[in-house]
Amino acid sequence: MSLKAPTTSDLFALLDEIAHTLREIGLNTERPNDIALASTAPFCFDTLEFHAWLEWVFLPRMQQTIEQELNLAAPCNIAPLAEYQFATYAEPTHHLLALLAELDTQINAYFDFPMENKI
C-alpha cells in the first residue's frame, strides 16, 4: 500500500505546529547569538540545548530546504534523538515527540527516499 506524498503546505503546517508546540510547552527560547548558531558540532550540542537547536536551526533549515526545493542528503530521523534528549525534561513532550515522528515520516515520503535507505 502506497501513501500519498505530502504537499509543501502539509510540511509547512507540520513545521509550524512543532514550533507552536515548543512555545506551548515552554521550550521556546530567545534567539541565540550568532556564535552559538554557527557551531559546527552536530546539533550544536556544544552551544545549544536540543530544543533550542530544533527551534533555531532545524526548523528554519527544513523550511528553507522545502522552499528552495533542495534535496536532503539522507532520510530524516530526528524523532529518536528527540526522544533520547527529552527523556530528562520536566516538560510534557509526548505531543512534540509525536509531531517529530510524523515529520520524519512526512519528510521522508516527500523526498521519496527508497525504503532500504529509511532508518
Buried (B, 14 or more C-beta within 10 A) or exposed (E): EEEEEBEEEBBBEBBEBBBEBBEBBEBBBEEBEEEBBEBEEEBBEEBBBBBBBBBBBBBEEBBEBBEEEEEBEEBBBBBEBBEEBBEEBEEEBEEBBEBBBBBBBBBBBBBEBEEEEBE
